[in-house]
Amino acid sequence: MSRVLLIHGWGFDAALWNHVNWALLEHECLTLDFGYFAEPRLDIPARLDLVVGHSFGSLWAMLHPELRGIPLLVISGFPRFSACADFPHGTPARVLARMLKRLWEAPEEVVKSFRERCGDTTPFPPFDIKRLARDLERLREDDARDLPERQPRLALAAADDPLLPRELSEQAFPGVLHLVEEGGHLLPLTKPALVADFIRKGLEQP
Protein backbone atom coordinates (compact mmCIF):
# COMPACT_ATOMS: atom_id res chain seq x y z
CA MET A 1 0.00 0.00 0.00
CA SER A 2 1.46 3.33 -1.09
CA ARG A 3 1.20 6.49 1.04
CA VAL A 4 -0.10 9.50 -0.87
CA LEU A 5 -0.21 13.04 0.52
CA LEU A 6 -3.01 15.24 -0.86
CA ILE A 7 -2.78 19.04 -0.55
CA HIS A 8 -5.76 21.31 -1.30
CA GLY A 9 -5.74 24.81 -2.79
CA TRP A 10 -6.63 28.35 -1.72
CA GLY A 11 -10.17 28.92 -0.43
CA PHE A 12 -10.87 25.22 0.17
CA ASP A 13 -9.98 22.54 2.71
CA ALA A 14 -9.00 18.89 2.94
CA ALA A 15 -12.60 17.83 2.17
CA LEU A 16 -11.80 18.64 -1.47
CA TRP A 17 -10.22 15.17 -1.63
CA ASN A 18 -13.05 13.13 -0.05
CA HIS A 19 -14.27 11.55 -3.30
CA VAL A 20 -10.72 10.86 -4.47
CA ASN A 21 -10.00 9.14 -1.15
CA TRP A 22 -12.97 6.82 -1.69
CA ALA A 23 -11.75 6.03 -5.19
CA LEU A 24 -8.25 5.15 -3.90
CA LEU A 25 -9.03 2.78 -1.06
CA GLU A 26 -6.18 0.49 -2.13
CA HIS A 27 -3.73 3.21 -1.04
CA GLU A 28 -3.28 5.18 2.17
CA CYS A 29 -4.30 8.75 1.42
CA LEU A 30 -3.30 11.47 3.88
CA THR A 31 -4.30 15.13 3.72
CA LEU A 32 -2.94 18.45 4.86
CA ASP A 33 -5.14 21.43 5.70
CA PHE A 34 -4.09 25.08 5.49
CA GLY A 35 -6.55 26.00 8.22
CA TYR A 36 -8.79 28.41 6.36
CA PHE A 37 -11.97 26.89 7.87
CA ALA A 38 -10.59 24.87 10.81
CA GLU A 39 -7.38 24.31 12.72
CA PRO A 40 -4.41 23.91 10.35
CA ARG A 41 -2.89 20.48 9.89
CA LEU A 42 0.48 20.91 8.21
CA ASP A 43 2.81 18.32 9.75
CA ILE A 44 4.42 16.31 6.96
CA PRO A 45 3.81 12.56 7.46
CA ALA A 46 6.70 10.11 7.35
CA ARG A 47 7.39 7.71 4.48
CA LEU A 48 5.53 9.26 1.60
CA ASP A 49 5.50 7.69 -1.87
CA LEU A 50 3.77 10.53 -3.71
CA VAL A 51 2.62 14.11 -3.14
CA VAL A 52 -0.40 15.47 -5.03
CA GLY A 53 -1.09 19.20 -4.99
CA HIS A 54 -4.20 20.95 -6.23
CA SER A 55 -3.96 24.60 -7.35
CA PHE A 56 -2.09 26.60 -4.66
CA GLY A 57 -1.32 23.28 -2.97
CA SER A 58 0.92 22.38 -5.89
CA LEU A 59 2.96 25.58 -5.59
CA TRP A 60 3.19 25.11 -1.82
CA ALA A 61 4.46 21.55 -2.32
CA MET A 62 7.10 22.63 -4.83
CA LEU A 63 8.53 25.12 -2.36
CA HIS A 64 8.25 23.09 0.86
CA PRO A 65 11.72 21.84 1.89
CA GLU A 66 10.43 18.70 3.64
CA LEU A 67 8.88 17.46 0.40
CA ARG A 68 12.03 17.56 -1.68
CA GLY A 69 12.87 14.22 -3.20
CA ILE A 70 9.27 12.95 -3.09
CA PRO A 71 7.60 12.56 -6.51
CA LEU A 72 4.99 15.24 -7.15
CA LEU A 73 1.78 15.29 -9.20
CA VAL A 74 -0.01 18.55 -9.99
CA ILE A 75 -3.79 18.90 -10.42
CA SER A 76 -4.95 22.24 -11.88
CA GLY A 77 -1.71 23.69 -10.56
CA PHE A 78 1.19 25.93 -11.40
CA PRO A 79 4.80 26.79 -10.45
CA ARG A 80 3.78 30.46 -10.45
CA PHE A 81 0.33 32.08 -10.35
CA SER A 82 0.89 35.79 -10.99
CA ALA A 83 1.82 37.12 -14.40
CA CYS A 84 5.24 38.55 -15.16
CA ALA A 85 7.30 39.35 -18.26
CA ASP A 86 8.23 35.72 -18.98
CA PHE A 87 4.98 34.25 -17.61
CA PRO A 88 2.30 36.24 -19.41
CA HIS A 89 -0.63 33.86 -18.90
CA GLY A 90 -0.69 34.22 -15.10
CA THR A 91 -3.13 36.38 -13.18
CA PRO A 92 -2.10 40.08 -13.23
CA ALA A 93 -0.61 41.22 -9.93
CA ARG A 94 -3.05 44.14 -9.78
CA VAL A 95 -5.96 41.69 -9.75
CA LEU A 96 -4.46 39.84 -6.80
CA ALA A 97 -3.72 43.12 -5.00
CA ARG A 98 -7.34 44.20 -5.47
CA MET A 99 -8.58 40.81 -4.27
CA LEU A 100 -6.37 41.03 -1.18
CA LYS A 101 -7.70 44.49 -0.37
CA ARG A 102 -11.30 43.33 -0.81
CA LEU A 103 -10.62 40.29 1.37
CA TRP A 104 -10.19 42.60 4.37
CA GLU A 105 -13.14 44.80 3.40
CA ALA A 106 -15.71 42.15 2.40
CA PRO A 107 -14.22 38.76 3.26
CA GLU A 108 -17.32 36.58 2.82
CA GLU A 109 -18.07 38.14 -0.57
CA VAL A 110 -14.51 37.46 -1.78
CA VAL A 111 -14.44 33.84 -0.63
CA LYS A 112 -17.93 33.16 -1.99
CA SER A 113 -17.11 34.77 -5.34
CA PHE A 114 -13.86 32.83 -5.68
CA ARG A 115 -15.42 29.49 -4.84
CA GLU A 116 -18.31 30.13 -7.23
CA ARG A 117 -15.87 31.06 -9.99
CA CYS A 118 -14.17 27.72 -9.40
CA GLY A 119 -17.56 26.00 -9.71
CA ASP A 120 -18.48 25.38 -6.06
CA THR A 121 -21.71 26.98 -4.79
CA THR A 122 -22.01 24.96 -1.57
CA PRO A 123 -22.12 26.80 1.80
CA PHE A 124 -18.87 27.14 3.72
CA PRO A 125 -18.16 27.60 7.45
CA PRO A 126 -16.56 30.63 9.13
CA PHE A 127 -13.00 31.20 8.02
CA ASP A 128 -9.67 32.67 9.09
CA ILE A 129 -9.03 35.86 7.11
CA LYS A 130 -5.39 36.08 8.19
CA ARG A 131 -4.56 32.64 6.81
CA LEU A 132 -6.38 33.35 3.56
CA ALA A 133 -4.58 36.70 3.21
CA ARG A 134 -1.20 35.14 3.95
CA ASP A 135 -1.58 32.57 1.18
CA LEU A 136 -3.11 35.05 -1.25
CA GLU A 137 0.10 37.05 -0.84
CA ARG A 138 2.04 33.87 -1.62
CA LEU A 139 -0.02 33.41 -4.78
CA ARG A 140 1.09 36.89 -5.78
CA GLU A 141 4.77 36.47 -4.89
CA ASP A 142 5.89 32.82 -4.96
CA ASP A 143 7.71 31.29 -7.92
CA ALA A 144 8.99 27.71 -8.14
CA ARG A 145 10.04 27.73 -11.79
CA ASP A 146 13.74 27.84 -10.91
CA LEU A 147 13.53 24.60 -8.93
CA PRO A 148 13.87 21.90 -11.61
CA GLU A 149 14.21 19.17 -8.97
CA ARG A 150 10.72 20.04 -7.67
CA GLN A 151 8.85 20.06 -10.96
CA PRO A 152 6.08 17.47 -11.20
CA ARG A 153 6.29 13.97 -12.55
CA LEU A 154 2.89 14.57 -14.20
CA ALA A 155 0.39 17.43 -14.39
CA LEU A 156 -3.36 17.28 -15.02
CA ALA A 157 -5.50 20.23 -16.10
CA ALA A 158 -8.84 20.94 -17.80
CA ALA A 159 -9.17 23.05 -20.93
CA ASP A 160 -12.31 24.68 -19.50
CA ASP A 161 -10.64 25.73 -16.22
CA PRO A 162 -12.05 29.22 -15.49
CA LEU A 163 -9.08 30.13 -13.30
CA LEU A 164 -6.08 28.86 -15.26
CA PRO A 165 -5.78 29.49 -19.00
CA ARG A 166 -4.84 26.47 -21.05
CA GLU A 167 -1.75 28.37 -22.21
CA LEU A 168 -0.53 28.72 -18.62
CA SER A 169 -0.60 24.96 -18.08
CA GLU A 170 1.08 24.30 -21.42
CA GLN A 171 3.83 26.82 -20.69
CA ALA A 172 4.33 25.61 -17.12
CA PHE A 173 4.44 21.84 -17.69
CA PRO A 174 5.70 20.99 -21.19
CA GLY A 175 6.10 17.28 -21.77
CA VAL A 176 4.26 16.16 -18.63
CA LEU A 177 0.87 17.85 -19.02
CA HIS A 178 -2.27 15.76 -19.49
CA LEU A 179 -5.09 18.03 -20.65
CA VAL A 180 -8.75 17.01 -20.49
CA GLU A 181 -11.47 19.02 -22.18
CA GLU A 182 -13.93 19.28 -19.27
CA GLY A 183 -13.87 19.37 -15.50
CA GLY A 184 -13.12 22.96 -14.60
CA HIS A 185 -10.73 23.95 -11.83
CA LEU A 186 -12.00 21.53 -9.18
CA LEU A 187 -11.10 18.22 -10.81
CA PRO A 188 -10.96 16.35 -7.45
CA LEU A 189 -14.68 17.22 -7.09
CA THR A 190 -15.86 17.03 -10.69
CA LYS A 191 -13.71 14.11 -11.89
CA PRO A 192 -12.62 12.10 -8.83
CA ALA A 193 -12.32 8.80 -10.73
CA LEU A 194 -10.14 10.49 -13.35
CA VAL A 195 -7.96 12.04 -10.64
CA ALA A 196 -7.67 8.68 -8.85
CA ASP A 197 -6.54 6.99 -12.08
CA PHE A 198 -4.07 9.82 -12.64
CA ILE A 199 -2.62 9.24 -9.17
CA ARG A 200 -2.35 5.50 -9.88
CA LYS A 201 -0.46 6.34 -13.07
CA GLY A 202 1.88 8.57 -11.10
CA LEU A 203 2.57 5.81 -8.60
CA GLU A 204 3.36 3.36 -11.40
CA GLN A 205 6.00 5.58 -13.02
CA PRO A 206 9.61 4.88 -11.99
URLINGI-V513246 format. One record per backbone hydrogen bond with DSSP energy under -0.5 kcal/mol. CO is the residue of the C=O (numbers start at 1). NH is the residue of the N-H. If there is no record, write none. Layout:
BEGIN
co->(CO CO)
nh->(NH NH)
END
This chain:
BEGIN
co->(2 2 3 3 4 4 5 6 7 9 13 14 15 17 18 19 20 21 22 24 27 28 28 30 33 36 41 43 50 51 52 53 54 55 55 55 56 57 58 59 60 63 64 65 67 69 71 72 72 73 74 74 75 79 81 84 87 87 91 92 92 93 94 95 96 97 98 99 100 101 101 102 106 107 108 109 110 111 112 113 114 115 115 116 118 118 119 127 128 129 130 131 132 133 134 135 136 137 138 139 142 144 147 148 154 155 156 157 158 163 165 165 166 167 168 169 173 173 176 177 178 178 180 185 186 186 187 191 192 193 194 195 196 197 198 199 200 201)
nh->(4 28 49 50 6 30 52 32 54 12 16 17 18 21 22 23 24 24 25 27 29 4 30 6 41 128 33 45 5 73 7 75 57 58 59 78 60 61 62 63 64 65 67 68 70 71 51 153 154 53 76 156 55 144 91 87 84 90 83 95 96 97 98 99 100 101 102 103 104 104 105 106 110 111 112 113 114 115 116 117 118 119 120 119 185 186 121 129 132 133 134 135 136 137 138 139 140 141 142 82 81 147 150 151 74 178 76 180 161 165 168 169 170 171 172 173 176 177 155 179 157 180 159 187 189 190 191 195 196 197 198 199 200 201 202 203 204 205)
END
